[in-house]
Amino acid sequence: MTPVTTSTLAVLSLLGACAAPATVPDTAQPEAARAAIGPDCRLERDGGTWRAIVAADAAVSGSYALDLSRPGLSMRQDGPFSAAAGETLLLGEATVGDVPGASLSITVGGRTRDCPIER
């Protein structure tokens, strides 16, 4: 049996670290990588009106899901969208007042992502 030494453990630790997958936050990815995920999107609130917006740098198509909920209200708007390069689309709009449960997500090329809320 081969004895385990400190240098053997150091080499094994280094090999394990090299084999571990690396993850990079979306904000640290190059612009080209973020563009591959899809267009910019946001959920805007203006008073009691909520607007789902997508802005495309390149021609893109996909789908969206806008969810608004509070006690006594559960609303979902969803469907396909298609935008030309440079186009900004209003995907959905609802005037429902204050809703603590508001979200917008888009799916492009089989990848889904959540969009930020701007209040």
Secondary structure, 3 states (H helix, E strand, C coil): CCCCCHHHHHHHHHHHHHHCCCCCCHHHCCHHHHHHHCCEEEEEEECCEEEEEEECCCCEEEEEEEEEEECCEEEEEEEEEEECCCCEEEEEEEECCCCCEEEEEEEECCEEEECCEEC
